[in-house]
Amino acid sequence: MAGSAPCDGERPVNQPVAKVFVPFGGGAQSVSLDGLTLENADDHVSLYGRLEIREDQAGLEAARHLKAQMEAIIAVLEARSDLPPVVSEGFQTHPVKNPFG
């Protein structure tokens, strides 16, 4: 969430939203850190957008929030004893005869 920009031309101070995010459960849920969105689903977490971490207090706070979200994701994954080596992506399909061939 962006704060208001000072009148002297400095960049706006971006304050991340402190929100509880439960990875891999709890239905469709998302949290935003400036322009970066972490979106939850039952079987995956998507990250998209952009987060600029600058050398200032706001950047430090954004980095801490991102670290906390990533640690929560890692904790859920590490707690699973039945984690498969890889999960197939996309929809399960089967070969279909080409109707034009």
RORO-463991 format. One line per field, with one value per atom (N, C-alpha, C): residue number from 1; residue in one letter; atom name; x, y, z. Coordinates in steps of 0.02 Angstrom, whole numbers, plus 50000, padded with zeros to 5 digits. Layout:
// residues N
num <- c(NUM,...)
residuo <- c(A,...)
atomo <- c(CA,...)
X <- c(X,...)
Y <- c(Y,...)
Z <- c(Z,...)
This chain:
// residues 101
num <- c(1,1,1,2,2,2,3,3,3,4,4,4,5,5,5,6,6,6,7,7,7,8,8,8,9,9,9,10,10,10,11,11,11,12,12,12,13,13,13,14,14,14,15,15,15,16,16,16,17,17,17,18,18,18,19,19,19,20,20,20,21,21,21,22,22,22,23,23,23,24,24,24,25,25,25,26,26,26,27,27,27,28,28,28,29,29,29,30,30,30,31,31,31,32,32,32,33,33,33,34,34,34,35,35,35,36,36,36,37,37,37,38,38,38,39,39,39,40,40,40,41,41,41,42,42,42,43,43,43,44,44,44,45,45,45,46,46,46,47,47,47,48,48,48,49,49,49,50,50,50,51,51,51,52,52,52,53,53,53,54,54,54,55,55,55,56,56,56,57,57,57,58,58,58,59,59,59,60,60,60,61,61,61,62,62,62,63,63,63,64,64,64,65,65,65,66,66,66,67,67,67,68,68,68,69,69,69,70,70,70,71,71,71,72,72,72,73,73,73,74,74,74,75,75,75,76,76,76,77,77,77,78,78,78,79,79,79,80,80,80,81,81,81,82,82,82,83,83,83,84,84,84,85,85,85,86,86,86,87,87,87,88,88,88,89,89,89,90,90,90,91,91,91,92,92,92,93,93,93,94,94,94,95,95,95,96,96,96,97,97,97,98,98,98,99,99,99,100,100,100,101,101,101)
residuo <- c(M,M,M,A,A,A,G,G,G,S,S,S,A,A,A,P,P,P,C,C,C,D,D,D,G,G,G,E,E,E,R,R,R,P,P,P,V,V,V,N,N,N,Q,Q,Q,P,P,P,V,V,V,A,A,A,K,K,K,V,V,V,F,F,F,V,V,V,P,P,P,F,F,F,G,G,G,G,G,G,G,G,G,A,A,A,Q,Q,Q,S,S,S,V,V,V,S,S,S,L,L,L,D,D,D,G,G,G,L,L,L,T,T,T,L,L,L,E,E,E,N,N,N,A,A,A,D,D,D,D,D,D,H,H,H,V,V,V,S,S,S,L,L,L,Y,Y,Y,G,G,G,R,R,R,L,L,L,E,E,E,I,I,I,R,R,R,E,E,E,D,D,D,Q,Q,Q,A,A,A,G,G,G,L,L,L,E,E,E,A,A,A,A,A,A,R,R,R,H,H,H,L,L,L,K,K,K,A,A,A,Q,Q,Q,M,M,M,E,E,E,A,A,A,I,I,I,I,I,I,A,A,A,V,V,V,L,L,L,E,E,E,A,A,A,R,R,R,S,S,S,D,D,D,L,L,L,P,P,P,P,P,P,V,V,V,V,V,V,S,S,S,E,E,E,G,G,G,F,F,F,Q,Q,Q,T,T,T,H,H,H,P,P,P,V,V,V,K,K,K,N,N,N,P,P,P,F,F,F,G,G,G)
atomo <- c(N,CA,C,N,CA,C,N,CA,C,N,CA,C,N,CA,C,N,CA,C,N,CA,C,N,CA,C,N,CA,C,N,CA,C,N,CA,C,N,CA,C,N,CA,C,N,CA,C,N,CA,C,N,CA,C,N,CA,C,N,CA,C,N,CA,C,N,CA,C,N,CA,C,N,CA,C,N,CA,C,N,CA,C,N,CA,C,N,CA,C,N,CA,C,N,CA,C,N,CA,C,N,CA,C,N,CA,C,N,CA,C,N,CA,C,N,CA,C,N,CA,C,N,CA,C,N,CA,C,N,CA,C,N,CA,C,N,CA,C,N,CA,C,N,CA,C,N,CA,C,N,CA,C,N,CA,C,N,CA,C,N,CA,C,N,CA,C,N,CA,C,N,CA,C,N,CA,C,N,CA,C,N,CA,C,N,CA,C,N,CA,C,N,CA,C,N,CA,C,N,CA,C,N,CA,C,N,CA,C,N,CA,C,N,CA,C,N,CA,C,N,CA,C,N,CA,C,N,CA,C,N,CA,C,N,CA,C,N,CA,C,N,CA,C,N,CA,C,N,CA,C,N,CA,C,N,CA,C,N,CA,C,N,CA,C,N,CA,C,N,CA,C,N,CA,C,N,CA,C,N,CA,C,N,CA,C,N,CA,C,N,CA,C,N,CA,C,N,CA,C,N,CA,C,N,CA,C,N,CA,C,N,CA,C,N,CA,C,N,CA,C,N,CA,C,N,CA,C,N,CA,C,N,CA,C,N,CA,C,N,CA,C,N,CA,C,N,CA,C,N,CA,C)
X <- c(50042,50000,50045,50032,50076,50053,50102,50087,50085,50076,50074,50145,50154,50220,50232,50292,50308,50310,50302,50299,50368,50422,50489,50518,50477,50500,50528,50530,50553,50504,50529,50484,50434,50375,50325,50352,50332,50351,50300,50323,50279,50279,50222,50214,50178,50211,50178,50119,50070,50011,50025,50016,50025,49959,49960,49900,49918,49875,49888,49877,49926,49924,49940,49893,49902,49917,49980,49998,49965,49945,49918,49855,49812,49749,49710,49651,49610,49577,49574,49540,49581,49551,49585,49597,49659,49679,49740,49749,49808,49831,49894,49923,49969,49970,50011,50066,50125,50181,50201,50178,50188,50157,50195,50168,50175,50199,50207,50147,50116,50059,50076,50059,50064,49992,49976,49908,49906,49859,49854,49802,49816,49768,49779,49737,49743,49807,49832,49890,49951,49948,50007,50000,50057,50058,50091,50058,50085,50112,50169,50197,50201,50175,50180,50180,50206,50210,50282,50289,50356,50360,50416,50430,50499,50505,50570,50590,50648,50675,50735,50726,50778,50817,50872,50913,50886,50829,50799,50755,50724,50683,50623,50592,50536,50558,50617,50644,50659,50686,50700,50635,50584,50519,50488,50493,50466,50503,50570,50609,50591,50579,50559,50491,50444,50378,50383,50423,50432,50464,50514,50548,50499,50456,50407,50358,50337,50291,50325,50387,50424,50439,50455,50467,50403,50345,50282,50270,50285,50278,50326,50388,50438,50419,50393,50373,50318,50270,50216,50244,50288,50317,50361,50402,50446,50407,50348,50307,50275,50272,50241,50291,50277,50322,50310,50254,50236,50245,50291,50301,50330,50296,50321,50381,50422,50479,50458,50403,50377,50302,50265,50194,50184,50145,50134,50094,50111,50079,50022,49974,49920,49868,49823,49768,49791,49761,49775,49739,49776,49747,49762,49730,49743,49745,49778,49783,49713,49704,49641,49657,49615,49625,49613,49657,49652,49591,49541,49481,49493,49550,49566,49615,49638,49690,49670)
Y <- c(49942,50000,50061,50106,50164,50221,50255,50314,50374,50432,50492,50516,50543,50566,50636,50649,50717,50764,50828,50878,50894,50874,50893,50845,50800,50757,50690,50677,50612,50559,50496,50442,50429,50401,50385,50331,50333,50281,50226,50166,50109,50068,50062,50023,49959,49900,49837,49828,49792,49778,49717,49724,49667,49628,49570,49530,49457,49420,49349,49313,49274,49237,49165,49120,49048,49013,48994,48962,48894,48877,48812,48793,48839,48823,48885,48877,48934,48967,48932,48960,49013,49043,49095,49155,49171,49225,49257,49321,49354,49408,49424,49479,49517,49583,49625,49659,49659,49696,49746,49807,49858,49832,49818,49793,49719,49683,49610,49578,49530,49495,49422,49397,49325,49301,49253,49229,49155,49138,49072,49030,48967,48917,48855,48805,48745,48707,48710,48669,48708,48775,48814,48886,48921,48992,49026,49078,49116,49182,49202,49268,49305,49365,49404,49478,49516,49588,49610,49666,49695,49726,49714,49744,49774,49839,49871,49878,49850,49854,49902,49960,50011,50013,50048,50055,50110,50096,50142,50103,50137,50103,50067,50098,50066,50003,50005,49946,49890,49907,49858,49825,49865,49839,49794,49814,49772,49706,49707,49646,49600,49629,49589,49556,49593,49563,49508,49518,49466,49404,49415,49359,49320,49355,49321,49279,49306,49268,49206,49214,49157,49104,49126,49079,49040,49071,49036,48983,48999,48950,48892,48907,48855,48810,48840,48801,48751,48772,48726,48669,48685,48633,48585,48612,48569,48525,48546,48506,48446,48446,48391,48335,48277,48219,48183,48194,48159,48202,48250,48295,48257,48258,48223,48260,48225,48258,48315,48304,48354,48341,48394,48388,48409,48368,48386,48451,48491,48556,48551,48594,48599,48546,48545,48498,48430,48377,48310,48301,48282,48274,48205,48187,48124,48137,48092,48104,48104,48149,48153,48148,48109,48102,48169,48186,48249,48246,48289,48286,48310,48342,48367,48323,48269,48229,48161)
Z <- c(50000,50000,50000,49958,49951,49997,50026,50066,50020,50049,50007,49994,49935,49915,49943,49968,49990,49930,49943,49890,49861,49894,49870,49818,49790,49737,49760,49825,49849,49827,49825,49806,49861,49844,49895,49941,50003,50051,50046,50027,50018,50082,50111,50172,50156,50166,50154,50201,50177,50217,50260,50326,50370,50371,50340,50333,50344,50377,50388,50322,50302,50240,50256,50242,50257,50191,50179,50115,50107,50046,50028,50066,50077,50110,50125,50151,50169,50110,50053,49995,49959,49911,49872,49916,49926,49971,49941,49951,49926,49974,49968,50007,49960,49968,49925,49965,49937,49964,49910,49917,49866,49801,49749,49686,49677,49727,49724,49757,49723,49751,49762,49821,49835,49837,49794,49787,49805,49847,49875,49838,49831,49807,49850,49842,49884,49869,49807,49789,49767,49768,49750,49775,49774,49789,49729,49704,49647,49671,49644,49657,49590,49588,49527,49543,49497,49507,49516,49552,49561,49631,49663,49727,49724,49734,49736,49809,49824,49892,49888,49916,49914,49980,49979,50038,50083,50114,50162,50210,50257,50308,50277,50227,50193,50157,50126,50093,50141,50199,50251,50274,50284,50307,50254,50191,50136,50133,50141,50139,50197,50255,50314,50303,50273,50259,50208,50156,50105,50136,50177,50211,50254,50291,50334,50293,50235,50193,50164,50142,50114,50168,50229,50283,50300,50295,50307,50253,50191,50136,50147,50163,50175,50234,50288,50347,50330,50289,50270,50228,50181,50139,50179,50224,50264,50312,50333,50379,50345,50280,50242,50234,50264,50257,50192,50159,50097,50035,50038,49982,49923,49865,49806,49776,49737,49705,49659,49623,49577,49567,49558,49543,49471,49434,49364,49360,49311,49303,49253,49260,49212,49219,49172,49172,49148,49174,49151,49084,49033,48967,48941,48888,48854,48778,48741,48669,48637,48589,48552,48479,48443,48371,48337,48291,48255,48209,48219,48177,48105,48093,48026,47988,48020,47988,47968)
